Amino acid sequence: MTRNRKRSQQKPKDRKLLWIGAIILVSALLFVFKNISNRPTENVNAIKAGAPTLAPVQVNEETVVEESLEKRFNRLTLAKEPVFAFYHSNNCQLCLQMIEIVKEVYPEYEDKISLVDINVYDDLNKNLLIWANIHSIPTQIFINDSGEISQTIGLMTAGQLREALDKAAEKEK
């Protein structure tokens, strides 16, 4: 009986040490992963696709001011202008395909709807990610001039993008 008591008393201590070890291991792995994922890398596709974090704003004929994407997005939505918010990264295959489709289709709509091009891995865009509750990319959000929002997750065809842009750019009466 003495042996059983010692074993039963040692098991909780062993379990406690095991849990502490597991927690330390998980914490160390999270720390390493976070540092690896935050490490800046030069990506040829990122340079080619180019997702600017600052957008020029014409204040008057002489002055051009840079504003963050978040400020631009807020300014456009508060002004009740149609907005196409494109959430993507520059290293996922579907995103790269969608970037090409946006580059092909969007120039036809430049004067009808504003594009806010949001790279999900840019820390400056964190609030825009939280606002849109982004969990998958590519994600396209269309906001019309009355503030109605529609969202598409994943790859869209050029035709589907045109249809969504037409609907969002349509003026409310």
C-alpha positions in Angstrom: 0.0 0.0 0.0 2.8 2.3 0.6 4.0 2.0 -2.9 0.6 2.9 -4.3 0.4 6.0 -2.2 3.8 7.2 -3.3 2.9 6.6 -6.9 -0.4 8.4 -6.6 1.3 11.3 -4.9 4.0 11.5 -7.6 1.6 11.4 -10.5 0.1 14.9 -9.8 3.6 16.3 -9.5 4.7 14.6 -12.8 1.5 15.9 -14.5 2.2 19.4 -13.2 5.7 19.3 -14.5 4.5 17.9 -17.8 2.0 20.7 -18.2 4.5 23.3 -17.3 7.0 21.9 -19.8 4.2 21.8 -22.5 3.3 25.5 -21.8 6.9 26.5 -22.0 7.4 24.6 -25.3 4.3 26.1 -26.9 5.3 29.6 -25.8 8.8 29.1 -27.2 7.3 27.9 -30.5 4.9 30.8 -30.7 7.8 33.2 -30.0 9.9 31.7 -32.8 7.1 31.6 -35.3 6.1 35.2 -34.6 9.7 36.4 -35.1 10.0 34.3 -38.4 6.7 35.6 -39.8 7.5 39.2 -39.0 10.9 39.1 -40.6 11.0 41.3 -43.7 11.6 39.5 -46.9 12.0 40.7 -50.5 9.3 39.1 -52.5 9.4 39.5 -56.3 5.7 39.1 -56.5 5.2 41.8 -53.9 7.2 44.3 -55.9 5.4 43.3 -59.1 1.9 43.3 -57.6 2.6 46.4 -55.5 0.1 47.1 -52.7 0.8 50.6 -51.6 0.0 51.5 -48.0 -0.1 55.3 -48.7 -2.4 56.8 -51.3 -1.9 60.3 -52.8 -4.6 62.8 -52.2 -4.9 66.0 -54.2 -5.7 68.8 -51.8 -5.4 71.6 -54.3 -3.5 72.0 -57.6 -0.2 72.4 -55.9 -0.3 70.2 -52.9 -0.5 66.4 -52.8 -0.8 64.8 -49.4 -0.2 61.1 -48.5 -2.8 59.4 -46.3 -2.9 55.9 -44.9 -5.3 53.4 -46.4 -7.3 53.4 -43.2 -7.8 57.2 -43.4 -8.6 57.0 -47.1 -11.1 54.2 -46.5 -12.8 56.2 -43.7 -12.8 59.4 -45.7 -14.5 57.6 -48.7 -17.1 55.8 -46.7 -18.0 58.9 -44.6 -18.4 60.8 -47.9 -20.8 58.1 -49.0 -18.7 57.3 -52.1 -18.7 53.8 -53.6 -15.7 51.7 -52.4 -14.1 48.5 -53.5 -11.9 47.2 -50.6 -9.6 44.5 -51.9 -8.0 42.4 -49.1 -5.1 40.2 -50.2 -1.5 39.2 -49.7 1.3 39.2 -52.2 2.2 35.6 -51.7 -0.9 33.5 -51.9 -1.7 32.0 -55.3 -5.4 32.9 -55.4 -4.5 36.4 -54.3 -2.0 36.8 -57.1 -4.6 35.6 -59.6 -7.1 38.0 -58.2 -4.6 40.9 -58.3 -4.2 40.2 -62.1 -8.0 40.2 -62.5 -8.3 43.5 -60.6 -5.6 45.0 -62.7 -7.5 44.0 -65.8 -11.0 45.0 -64.8 -10.6 48.0 -62.4 -9.3 50.6 -64.8 -12.8 50.5 -66.5 -14.3 51.6 -63.1 -11.7 54.1 -61.8 -14.1 57.1 -62.3 -17.1 55.2 -60.7 -15.7 53.5 -57.6 -12.7 54.0 -55.4 -10.3 51.1 -54.9 -8.7 50.5 -51.4 -6.0 47.9 -52.0 -5.2 46.3 -48.6 -2.3 44.0 -48.0 -3.3 41.9 -45.0 0.3 41.4 -43.9 1.0 45.2 -43.5 0.6 46.1 -39.8 -0.6 49.6 -40.8 -3.8 47.8 -42.1 -4.6 46.0 -38.9 -7.7 48.2 -38.1 -9.1 47.6 -41.6 -8.7 43.8 -41.0 -10.5 44.0 -37.7 -13.3 46.2 -39.2 -14.0 43.7 -42.0 -13.4 40.6 -39.8 -11.1 39.1 -42.4 -10.3 35.4 -42.0 -9.7 34.3 -45.6 -8.1 35.9 -48.6 -8.6 37.1 -51.1 -11.7 39.0 -49.9 -13.5 41.7 -51.9 -15.8 44.1 -50.1 -18.1 46.4 -52.1 -19.8 49.4 -50.5 -22.3 51.4 -52.5 -23.1 55.1 -51.9 -25.9 54.3 -49.5 -23.5 52.2 -47.3 -24.8 48.8 -48.3 -22.0 46.2 -48.1 -21.5 43.0 -50.1 -18.6 40.7 -49.6 -17.0 38.0 -51.7 -14.4 35.6 -50.4 -12.0 33.8 -52.9 -11.3 34.2 -56.5 -13.7 36.0 -58.8 -13.8 35.8 -62.5 -13.5 39.1 -64.5 -17.2 38.9 -65.3 -18.1 38.4 -61.6 -15.9 41.3 -60.6 -17.5 43.6 -63.3 -21.0 42.6 -62.1 -20.1 43.4 -58.5 -18.4 46.7 -59.4 -21.4 47.7 -61.5 -23.8 47.0 -58.7 -21.7 48.9 -56.1 -21.1 51.8 -58.4 -24.8 52.2 -59.3 -26.1 55.5 -57.9 -28.9 55.2 -55.4 -32.0 57.4 -56.1 
